[in-house]
Amino acid sequence: MTLKDFIKGLDAQALEAYAAACNTTVNYLTTHILYATKEPSVRLMKSLAQQSCGAVAMQDVLLHYGLLGPEPVAA
């Protein structure tokens, strides 16, 4: 699942809990993280993956921020 889809799929109560678990705010999640307008710290990126309870992998977080390119094509 993408990070964006995960965040958009949370209801208000779950979003608040996820933000608190990631040590950030709902406003930061829904503005800067959802639309990748600011690159978060490594600590926050790890939390985004860990606190999703397996719904979002670290690789998905890195892809969300354009920090991983597409997989190389085998020759």
PDB file of N, CA, C and O in Angstrom, chain B, residues numbered from 101:
ATOM      1  N   MET B 101       0.844  -1.173   0.000  1.00  0.00           N
ATOM      2  CA  MET B 101       0.000   0.000   0.000  1.00  0.00           C
ATOM      3  C   MET B 101       0.886   1.231   0.000  1.00  0.00           C
ATOM      4  O   MET B 101       1.932   1.251   0.647  1.00  0.00           O
ATOM      5  N   THR B 102       0.470   2.250  -0.720  1.00  0.00           N
ATOM      6  CA  THR B 102       1.253   3.481  -0.715  1.00  0.00           C
ATOM      7  C   THR B 102       0.992   4.257   0.566  1.00  0.00           C
ATOM      8  O   THR B 102      -0.053   4.097   1.198  1.00  0.00           O
ATOM      9  N   LEU B 103       1.937   5.091   0.942  1.00  0.00           N
ATOM     10  CA  LEU B 103       1.787   5.923   2.127  1.00  0.00           C
ATOM     11  C   LEU B 103       0.598   6.860   1.957  1.00  0.00           C
ATOM     12  O   LEU B 103      -0.176   7.064   2.892  1.00  0.00           O
ATOM     13  N   LYS B 104       0.457   7.423   0.779  1.00  0.00           N
ATOM     14  CA  LYS B 104      -0.648   8.353   0.504  1.00  0.00           C
ATOM     15  C   LYS B 104      -1.997   7.646   0.674  1.00  0.00           C
ATOM     16  O   LYS B 104      -2.899   8.190   1.312  1.00  0.00           O
ATOM     17  N   ASP B 105      -2.141   6.463   0.121  1.00  0.00           N
ATOM     18  CA  ASP B 105      -3.388   5.707   0.262  1.00  0.00           C
ATOM     19  C   ASP B 105      -3.660   5.345   1.720  1.00  0.00           C
ATOM     20  O   ASP B 105      -4.801   5.389   2.178  1.00  0.00           O
ATOM     21  N   PHE B 106      -2.611   4.990   2.434  1.00  0.00           N
ATOM     22  CA  PHE B 106      -2.770   4.646   3.847  1.00  0.00           C
ATOM     23  C   PHE B 106      -3.303   5.839   4.630  1.00  0.00           C
ATOM     24  O   PHE B 106      -4.274   5.707   5.376  1.00  0.00           O
ATOM     25  N   ILE B 107      -2.680   6.992   4.469  1.00  0.00           N
ATOM     26  CA  ILE B 107      -3.100   8.183   5.210  1.00  0.00           C
ATOM     27  C   ILE B 107      -4.524   8.579   4.828  1.00  0.00           C
ATOM     28  O   ILE B 107      -5.339   8.893   5.696  1.00  0.00           O
ATOM     29  N   LYS B 108      -4.822   8.562   3.532  1.00  0.00           N
ATOM     30  CA  LYS B 108      -6.169   8.933   3.074  1.00  0.00           C
ATOM     31  C   LYS B 108      -7.240   7.963   3.568  1.00  0.00           C
ATOM     32  O   LYS B 108      -8.403   8.347   3.697  1.00  0.00           O
ATOM     33  N   GLY B 109      -6.872   6.723   3.845  1.00  0.00           N
ATOM     34  CA  GLY B 109      -7.821   5.714   4.281  1.00  0.00           C
ATOM     35  C   GLY B 109      -8.135   5.737   5.769  1.00  0.00           C
ATOM     36  O   GLY B 109      -9.020   5.017   6.230  1.00  0.00           O
ATOM     37  N   LEU B 110      -7.417   6.557   6.517  1.00  0.00           N
ATOM     38  CA  LEU B 110      -7.636   6.623   7.959  1.00  0.00           C
ATOM     39  C   LEU B 110      -8.788   7.567   8.296  1.00  0.00           C
ATOM     40  O   LEU B 110      -8.906   8.644   7.712  1.00  0.00           O
ATOM     41  N   ASP B 111      -9.637   7.156   9.243  1.00  0.00           N
ATOM     42  CA  ASP B 111     -10.671   8.079   9.719  1.00  0.00           C
ATOM     43  C   ASP B 111     -10.007   9.066  10.689  1.00  0.00           C
ATOM     44  O   ASP B 111      -8.827   8.923  11.011  1.00  0.00           O
ATOM     45  N   ALA B 112     -10.751  10.049  11.144  1.00  0.00           N
ATOM     46  CA  ALA B 112     -10.183  11.120  11.967  1.00  0.00           C
ATOM     47  C   ALA B 112      -9.517  10.595  13.229  1.00  0.00           C
ATOM     48  O   ALA B 112      -8.437  11.058  13.597  1.00  0.00           O
ATOM     49  N   GLN B 113     -10.142   9.639  13.893  1.00  0.00           N
ATOM     50  CA  GLN B 113      -9.593   9.096  15.131  1.00  0.00           C
ATOM     51  C   GLN B 113      -8.310   8.305  14.864  1.00  0.00           C
ATOM     52  O   GLN B 113      -7.330   8.447  15.595  1.00  0.00           O
ATOM     53  N   ALA B 114      -8.316   7.485  13.833  1.00  0.00           N
ATOM     54  CA  ALA B 114      -7.127   6.700  13.487  1.00  0.00           C
ATOM     55  C   ALA B 114      -5.996   7.612  13.008  1.00  0.00           C
ATOM     56  O   ALA B 114      -4.827   7.347  13.288  1.00  0.00           O
ATOM     57  N   LEU B 115      -6.334   8.672  12.296  1.00  0.00           N
ATOM     58  CA  LEU B 115      -5.328   9.627  11.818  1.00  0.00           C
ATOM     59  C   LEU B 115      -4.657  10.320  12.997  1.00  0.00           C
ATOM     60  O   LEU B 115      -3.440  10.508  13.009  1.00  0.00           O
ATOM     61  N   GLU B 116      -5.451  10.693  13.973  1.00  0.00           N
ATOM     62  CA  GLU B 116      -4.913  11.335  15.183  1.00  0.00           C
ATOM     63  C   GLU B 116      -3.979  10.378  15.921  1.00  0.00           C
ATOM     64  O   GLU B 116      -2.901  10.776  16.363  1.00  0.00           O
ATOM     65  N   ALA B 117      -4.389   9.132  16.053  1.00  0.00           N
ATOM     66  CA  ALA B 117      -3.562   8.134  16.737  1.00  0.00           C
ATOM     67  C   ALA B 117      -2.263   7.869  15.968  1.00  0.00           C
ATOM     68  O   ALA B 117      -1.197   7.749  16.571  1.00  0.00           O
ATOM     69  N   TYR B 118      -2.356   7.777  14.640  1.00  0.00           N
ATOM     70  CA  TYR B 118      -1.170   7.539  13.806  1.00  0.00           C
ATOM     71  C   TYR B 118      -0.200   8.715  13.915  1.00  0.00           C
ATOM     72  O   TYR B 118       1.007   8.515  14.050  1.00  0.00           O
ATOM     73  N   ALA B 119      -0.719   9.922  13.857  1.00  0.00           N
ATOM     74  CA  ALA B 119       0.126  11.108  13.981  1.00  0.00           C
ATOM     75  C   ALA B 119       0.837  11.117  15.332  1.00  0.00           C
ATOM     76  O   ALA B 119       2.041  11.366  15.404  1.00  0.00           O
ATOM     77  N   ALA B 120       0.098  10.846  16.389  1.00  0.00           N
ATOM     78  CA  ALA B 120       0.695  10.830  17.728  1.00  0.00           C
ATOM     79  C   ALA B 120       1.758   9.739  17.840  1.00  0.00           C
ATOM     80  O   ALA B 120       2.819   9.966  18.421  1.00  0.00           O
ATOM     81  N   ALA B 121       1.484   8.575  17.296  1.00  0.00           N
ATOM     82  CA  ALA B 121       2.449   7.476  17.343  1.00  0.00           C
ATOM     83  C   ALA B 121       3.720   7.817  16.569  1.00  0.00           C
ATOM     84  O   ALA B 121       4.809   7.361  16.918  1.00  0.00           O
ATOM     85  N   CYS B 122       3.574   8.624  15.516  1.00  0.00           N
ATOM     86  CA  CYS B 122       4.728   9.042  14.708  1.00  0.00           C
ATOM     87  C   CYS B 122       5.386  10.301  15.263  1.00  0.00           C
ATOM     88  O   CYS B 122       6.351  10.812  14.694  1.00  0.00           O
ATOM     89  N   ASN B 123       4.850  10.800  16.390  1.00  0.00           N
ATOM     90  CA  ASN B 123       5.370  12.005  17.036  1.00  0.00           C
ATOM     91  C   ASN B 123       5.282  13.227  16.122  1.00  0.00           C
ATOM     92  O   ASN B 123       6.221  14.016  16.020  1.00  0.00           O
ATOM     93  N   THR B 124       4.136  13.362  15.464  1.00  0.00           N
ATOM     94  CA  THR B 124       3.881  14.519  14.620  1.00  0.00           C
ATOM     95  C   THR B 124       2.414  14.905  14.794  1.00  0.00           C
ATOM     96  O   THR B 124       1.733  14.380  15.674  1.00  0.00           O
ATOM     97  N   THR B 125       1.932  15.813  13.964  1.00  0.00           N
ATOM     98  CA  THR B 125       0.545  16.272  14.068  1.00  0.00           C
ATOM     99  C   THR B 125      -0.251  15.839  12.849  1.00  0.00           C
ATOM    100  O   THR B 125       0.314  15.505  11.807  1.00  0.00           O
ATOM    101  N   VAL B 126      -1.561  15.849  12.993  1.00  0.00           N
ATOM    102  CA  VAL B 126      -2.435  15.540  11.868  1.00  0.00           C
ATOM    103  C   VAL B 126      -2.208  16.567  10.761  1.00  0.00           C
ATOM    104  O   VAL B 126      -2.165  16.206   9.585  1.00  0.00           O
ATOM    105  N   ASN B 127      -2.066  17.827  11.118  1.00  0.00           N
ATOM    106  CA  ASN B 127      -1.839  18.869  10.119  1.00  0.00           C
ATOM    107  C   ASN B 127      -0.568  18.595   9.310  1.00  0.00           C
ATOM    108  O   ASN B 127      -0.571  18.738   8.087  1.00  0.00           O
ATOM    109  N   TYR B 128       0.504  18.210   9.974  1.00  0.00           N
ATOM    110  CA  TYR B 128       1.751  17.913   9.267  1.00  0.00           C
ATOM    111  C   TYR B 128       1.577  16.701   8.349  1.00  0.00           C
ATOM    112  O   TYR B 128       2.066  16.694   7.219  1.00  0.00           O
ATOM    113  N   LEU B 129       0.876  15.677   8.845  1.00  0.00           N
ATOM    114  CA  LEU B 129       0.624  14.483   8.032  1.00  0.00           C
ATOM    115  C   LEU B 129      -0.169  14.816   6.775  1.00  0.00           C
ATOM    116  O   LEU B 129       0.169  14.365   5.681  1.00  0.00           O
ATOM    117  N   THR B 130      -1.221  15.605   6.938  1.00  0.00           N
ATOM    118  CA  THR B 130      -2.136  15.846   5.824  1.00  0.00           C
ATOM    119  C   THR B 130      -1.691  16.960   4.889  1.00  0.00           C
ATOM    120  O   THR B 130      -2.287  17.138   3.827  1.00  0.00           O
ATOM    121  N   THR B 131      -0.678  17.701   5.246  1.00  0.00           N
ATOM    122  CA  THR B 131      -0.170  18.725   4.332  1.00  0.00           C
ATOM    123  C   THR B 131       1.196  18.339   3.794  1.00  0.00           C
ATOM    124  O   THR B 131       1.360  18.141   2.590  1.00  0.00           O
ATOM    125  N   HIS B 132       2.167  18.234   4.673  1.00  0.00           N
ATOM    126  CA  HIS B 132       3.542  18.030   4.223  1.00  0.00           C
ATOM    127  C   HIS B 132       3.875  16.585   3.877  1.00  0.00           C
ATOM    128  O   HIS B 132       4.612  16.343   2.921  1.00  0.00           O
ATOM    129  N   ILE B 133       3.363  15.640   4.613  1.00  0.00           N
ATOM    130  CA  ILE B 133       3.688  14.243   4.334  1.00  0.00           C
ATOM    131  C   ILE B 133       2.819  13.685   3.214  1.00  0.00           C
ATOM    132  O   ILE B 133       3.330  13.049   2.292  1.00  0.00           O
ATOM    133  N   LEU B 134       1.518  13.916   3.286  1.00  0.00           N
ATOM    134  CA  LEU B 134       0.608  13.381   2.271  1.00  0.00           C
ATOM    135  C   LEU B 134       1.017  13.801   0.861  1.00  0.00           C
ATOM    136  O   LEU B 134       0.948  13.000  -0.071  1.00  0.00           O
ATOM    137  N   TYR B 135       1.437  15.041   0.705  1.00  0.00           N
ATOM    138  CA  TYR B 135       1.803  15.553  -0.623  1.00  0.00           C
ATOM    139  C   TYR B 135       3.309  15.678  -0.824  1.00  0.00           C
ATOM    140  O   TYR B 135       3.757  16.258  -1.813  1.00  0.00           O
ATOM    141  N   ALA B 136       4.087  15.141   0.105  1.00  0.00           N
ATOM    142  CA  ALA B 136       5.553  15.108   0.018  1.00  0.00           C
ATOM    143  C   ALA B 136       6.148  16.488  -0.269  1.00  0.00           C
ATOM    144  O   ALA B 136       7.049  16.627  -1.095  1.00  0.00           O
ATOM    145  N   THR B 137       5.630  17.508   0.427  1.00  0.00           N
ATOM    146  CA  THR B 137       6.138  18.863   0.224  1.00  0.00           C
ATOM    147  C   THR B 137       7.394  19.136   1.037  1.00  0.00           C
ATOM    148  O   THR B 137       8.179  20.021   0.695  1.00  0.00           O
ATOM    149  N   LYS B 138       7.583  18.389   2.099  1.00  0.00           N
ATOM    150  CA  LYS B 138       8.799  18.511   2.911  1.00  0.00           C
ATOM    151  C   LYS B 138       9.322  17.115   3.175  1.00  0.00           C
ATOM    152  O   LYS B 138       8.561  16.203   3.498  1.00  0.00           O
ATOM    153  N   GLU B 139      10.613  16.957   3.035  1.00  0.00           N
ATOM    154  CA  GLU B 139      11.212  15.654   3.303  1.00  0.00           C
ATOM    155  C   GLU B 139      11.381  15.499   4.817  1.00  0.00           C
ATOM    156  O   GLU B 139      12.027  16.330   5.456  1.00  0.00           O
ATOM    157  N   PRO B 140      10.811  14.450   5.387  1.00  0.00           N
ATOM    158  CA  PRO B 140      10.917  14.272   6.833  1.00  0.00           C
ATOM    159  C   PRO B 140      12.280  13.713   7.227  1.00  0.00           C
ATOM    160  O   PRO B 140      13.066  13.278   6.385  1.00  0.00           O
ATOM    161  N   SER B 141      12.530  13.739   8.507  1.00  0.00           N
ATOM    162  CA  SER B 141      13.764  13.149   9.030  1.00  0.00           C
ATOM    163  C   SER B 141      13.718  11.641   8.842  1.00  0.00           C
ATOM    164  O   SER B 141      12.659  11.059   8.607  1.00  0.00           O
ATOM    165  N   VAL B 142      14.870  11.032   8.950  1.00  0.00           N
ATOM    166  CA  VAL B 142      14.954   9.575   8.859  1.00  0.00           C
ATOM    167  C   VAL B 142      14.126   8.952   9.979  1.00  0.00           C
ATOM    168  O   VAL B 142      13.452   7.944   9.765  1.00  0.00           O
ATOM    169  N   ARG B 143      14.172   9.530  11.144  1.00  0.00           N
ATOM    170  CA  ARG B 143      13.402   9.021  12.289  1.00  0.00           C
ATOM    171  C   ARG B 143      11.905   9.021  11.968  1.00  0.00           C
ATOM    172  O   ARG B 143      11.212   8.045  12.255  1.00  0.00           O
ATOM    173  N   LEU B 144      11.406  10.101  11.378  1.00  0.00           N
ATOM    174  CA  LEU B 144       9.990  10.170  11.042  1.00  0.00           C
ATOM    175  C   LEU B 144       9.647   9.186   9.925  1.00  0.00           C
ATOM    176  O   LEU B 144       8.592   8.554   9.965  1.00  0.00           O
ATOM    177  N   MET B 145      10.513   9.049   8.941  1.00  0.00           N
ATOM    178  CA  MET B 145      10.237   8.085   7.874  1.00  0.00           C
ATOM    179  C   MET B 145      10.143   6.671   8.438  1.00  0.00           C
ATOM    180  O   MET B 145       9.273   5.900   8.033  1.00  0.00           O
ATOM    181  N   LYS B 146      11.028   6.323   9.367  1.00  0.00           N
ATOM    182  CA  LYS B 146      10.962   5.010  10.005  1.00  0.00           C
ATOM    183  C   LYS B 146       9.652   4.856  10.770  1.00  0.00           C
ATOM    184  O   LYS B 146       9.016   3.804  10.706  1.00  0.00           O
ATOM    185  N   SER B 147       9.251   5.887  11.486  1.00  0.00           N
ATOM    186  CA  SER B 147       7.999   5.840  12.250  1.00  0.00           C
ATOM    187  C   SER B 147       6.794   5.684  11.343  1.00  0.00           C
ATOM    188  O   SER B 147       5.864   4.945  11.665  1.00  0.00           O
ATOM    189  N   LEU B 148       6.800   6.375  10.208  1.00  0.00           N
ATOM    190  CA  LEU B 148       5.676   6.269   9.278  1.00  0.00           C
ATOM    191  C   LEU B 148       5.463   4.824   8.853  1.00  0.00           C
ATOM    192  O   LEU B 148       4.328   4.361   8.744  1.00  0.00           O
ATOM    193  N   ALA B 149       6.553   4.120   8.617  1.00  0.00           N
ATOM    194  CA  ALA B 149       6.449   2.708   8.240  1.00  0.00           C
ATOM    195  C   ALA B 149       6.094   1.842   9.444  1.00  0.00           C
ATOM    196  O   ALA B 149       5.160   1.042   9.373  1.00  0.00           O
ATOM    197  N   GLN B 150       6.814   1.987  10.532  1.00  0.00           N
ATOM    198  CA  GLN B 150       6.612   1.129  11.702  1.00  0.00           C
ATOM    199  C   GLN B 150       5.226   1.290  12.311  1.00  0.00           C
ATOM    200  O   GLN B 150       4.597   0.301  12.688  1.00  0.00           O
ATOM    201  N   GLN B 151       4.750   2.507  12.411  1.00  0.00           N
ATOM    202  CA  GLN B 151       3.476   2.762  13.077  1.00  0.00           C
ATOM    203  C   GLN B 151       2.266   2.437  12.205  1.00  0.00           C
ATOM    204  O   GLN B 151       1.127   2.512  12.666  1.00  0.00           O
ATOM    205  N   SER B 152       2.511   2.078  10.947  1.00  0.00           N
ATOM    206  CA  SER B 152       1.401   1.675  10.079  1.00  0.00           C
ATOM    207  C   SER B 152       1.015   0.219  10.320  1.00  0.00           C
ATOM    208  O   SER B 152       0.092  -0.293   9.686  1.00  0.00           O
ATOM    209  N   CYS B 153       1.711  -0.441  11.225  1.00  0.00           N
ATOM    210  CA  CYS B 153       1.439  -1.846  11.584  1.00  0.00           C
ATOM    211  C   CYS B 153       1.498  -2.776  10.372  1.00  0.00           C
ATOM    212  O   CYS B 153       0.671  -3.675  10.221  1.00  0.00           O
ATOM    213  N   GLY B 154       2.484  -2.542   9.519  1.00  0.00           N
ATOM    214  CA  GLY B 154       2.698  -3.421   8.382  1.00  0.00           C
ATOM    215  C   GLY B 154       1.971  -3.012   7.108  1.00  0.00           C
ATOM    216  O   GLY B 154       2.178  -3.625   6.061  1.00  0.00           O
ATOM    217  N   ALA B 155       1.130  -1.997   7.176  1.00  0.00           N
ATOM    218  CA  ALA B 155       0.384  -1.574   5.984  1.00  0.00           C
ATOM    219  C   ALA B 155       1.285  -0.863   4.978  1.00  0.00           C
ATOM    220  O   ALA B 155       1.064  -0.949   3.770  1.00  0.00           O
ATOM    221  N   VAL B 156       2.299  -0.162   5.479  1.00  0.00           N
ATOM    222  CA  VAL B 156       3.220   0.586   4.624  1.00  0.00           C
ATOM    223  C   VAL B 156       4.639   0.134   4.954  1.00  0.00           C
ATOM    224  O   VAL B 156       5.061   0.202   6.108  1.00  0.00           O
ATOM    225  N   ALA B 157       5.368  -0.322   3.954  1.00  0.00           N
ATOM    226  CA  ALA B 157       6.757  -0.734   4.150  1.00  0.00           C
ATOM    227  C   ALA B 157       7.682   0.479   4.034  1.00  0.00           C
ATOM    228  O   ALA B 157       7.320   1.501   3.451  1.00  0.00           O
ATOM    229  N   MET B 158       8.867   0.346   4.593  1.00  0.00           N
ATOM    230  CA  MET B 158       9.854   1.430   4.493  1.00  0.00           C
ATOM    231  C   MET B 158      10.125   1.766   3.029  1.00  0.00           C
ATOM    232  O   MET B 158      10.311   2.932   2.681  1.00  0.00           O
ATOM    233  N   GLN B 159      10.148   0.761   2.184  1.00  0.00           N
ATOM    234  CA  GLN B 159      10.361   0.987   0.759  1.00  0.00           C
ATOM    235  C   GLN B 159       9.263   1.886   0.185  1.00  0.00           C
ATOM    236  O   GLN B 159       9.537   2.736  -0.662  1.00  0.00           O
ATOM    237  N   ASP B 160       8.033   1.702   0.642  1.00  0.00           N
ATOM    238  CA  ASP B 160       6.929   2.546   0.176  1.00  0.00           C
ATOM    239  C   ASP B 160       7.115   3.992   0.612  1.00  0.00           C
ATOM    240  O   ASP B 160       6.804   4.912  -0.144  1.00  0.00           O
ATOM    241  N   VAL B 161       7.614   4.197   1.813  1.00  0.00           N
ATOM    242  CA  VAL B 161       7.879   5.553   2.304  1.00  0.00           C
ATOM    243  C   VAL B 161       8.967   6.194   1.444  1.00  0.00           C
ATOM    244  O   VAL B 161       8.839   7.347   1.032  1.00  0.00           O
ATOM    245  N   LEU B 162      10.026   5.454   1.179  1.00  0.00           N
ATOM    246  CA  LEU B 162      11.118   5.991   0.357  1.00  0.00           C
ATOM    247  C   LEU B 162      10.649   6.292  -1.063  1.00  0.00           C
ATOM    248  O   LEU B 162      11.047   7.301  -1.645  1.00  0.00           O
ATOM    249  N   LEU B 163       9.815   5.434  -1.619  1.00  0.00           N
ATOM    250  CA  LEU B 163       9.259   5.685  -2.953  1.00  0.00           C
ATOM    251  C   LEU B 163       8.369   6.922  -2.952  1.00  0.00           C
ATOM    252  O   LEU B 163       8.374   7.692  -3.912  1.00  0.00           O
ATOM    253  N   HIS B 164       7.612   7.113  -1.887  1.00  0.00           N
ATOM    254  CA  HIS B 164       6.725   8.277  -1.759  1.00  0.00           C
ATOM    255  C   HIS B 164       7.515   9.576  -1.894  1.00  0.00           C
ATOM    256  O   HIS B 164       7.036  10.546  -2.481  1.00  0.00           O
ATOM    257  N   TYR B 165       8.710   9.584  -1.353  1.00  0.00           N
ATOM    258  CA  TYR B 165       9.562  10.767  -1.401  1.00  0.00           C
ATOM    259  C   TYR B 165      10.533  10.772  -2.582  1.00  0.00           C
ATOM    260  O   TYR B 165      11.381  11.659  -2.676  1.00  0.00           O
ATOM    261  N   GLY B 166      10.422   9.815  -3.461  1.00  0.00           N
ATOM    262  CA  GLY B 166      11.293   9.775  -4.630  1.00  0.00           C
ATOM    263  C   GLY B 166      12.733   9.440  -4.301  1.00  0.00           C
ATOM    264  O   GLY B 166      13.646   9.788  -5.050  1.00  0.00           O
ATOM    265  N   LEU B 167      12.936   8.763  -3.180  1.00  0.00           N
ATOM    266  CA  LEU B 167      14.289   8.424  -2.758  1.00  0.00           C
ATOM    267  C   LEU B 167      14.763   7.085  -3.297  1.00  0.00           C
ATOM    268  O   LEU B 167      15.930   6.727  -3.141  1.00  0.00           O
ATOM    269  N   LEU B 168      13.858   6.344  -3.931  1.00  0.00           N
ATOM    270  CA  LEU B 168      14.204   5.095  -4.603  1.00  0.00           C
ATOM    271  C   LEU B 168      13.732   5.209  -6.043  1.00  0.00           C
ATOM    272  O   LEU B 168      12.613   5.647  -6.311  1.00  0.00           O
ATOM    273  N   GLY B 169      14.586   4.817  -6.949  1.00  0.00           N
ATOM    274  CA  GLY B 169      14.185   4.802  -8.347  1.00  0.00           C
ATOM    275  C   GLY B 169      13.496   3.494  -8.666  1.00  0.00           C
ATOM    276  O   GLY B 169      13.346   2.634  -7.799  1.00  0.00           O
ATOM    277  N   PRO B 170      13.084   3.347  -9.892  1.00  0.00           N
ATOM    278  CA  PRO B 170      12.488   2.075 -10.289  1.00  0.00           C
ATOM    279  C   PRO B 170      13.515   0.953 -10.223  1.00  0.00           C
ATOM    280  O   PRO B 170      14.720   1.187 -10.318  1.00  0.00           O
ATOM    281  N   GLU B 171      13.027  -0.250 -10.061  1.00  0.00           N
ATOM    282  CA  GLU B 171      13.918  -1.408  -9.999  1.00  0.00           C
ATOM    283  C   GLU B 171      14.695  -1.521 -11.309  1.00  0.00           C
ATOM    284  O   GLU B 171      14.125  -1.304 -12.379  1.00  0.00           O
ATOM    285  N   PRO B 172      15.983  -1.855 -11.245  1.00  0.00           N
ATOM    286  CA  PRO B 172      16.756  -2.016 -12.488  1.00  0.00           C
ATOM    287  C   PRO B 172      16.228  -3.223 -13.287  1.00  0.00           C
ATOM    288  O   PRO B 172      15.793  -4.229 -12.727  1.00  0.00           O
ATOM    289  N   VAL B 173      16.286  -3.080 -14.571  1.00  0.00           N
ATOM    290  CA  VAL B 173      15.852  -4.156 -15.463  1.00  0.00           C
ATOM    291  C   VAL B 173      17.009  -5.139 -15.634  1.00  0.00           C
ATOM    292  O   VAL B 173      18.135  -4.729 -15.915  1.00  0.00           O
ATOM    293  N   ALA B 174      16.738  -6.422 -15.468  1.00  0.00           N
ATOM    294  CA  ALA B 174      17.784  -7.445 -15.620  1.00  0.00           C
ATOM    295  C   ALA B 174      18.208  -7.524 -17.077  1.00  0.00           C
ATOM    296  O   ALA B 174      17.388  -7.401 -17.987  1.00  0.00           O
ATOM    297  N   ALA B 175      19.478  -7.727 -17.276  1.00  0.00           N
ATOM    298  CA  ALA B 175      20.004  -7.811 -18.654  1.00  0.00           C
ATOM    299  C   ALA B 175      19.742  -9.158 -19.257  1.00  0.00           C
ATOM    300  O   ALA B 175      20.114  -9.403 -20.405  1.00  0.00           O
TER     301      ALA B 175
END
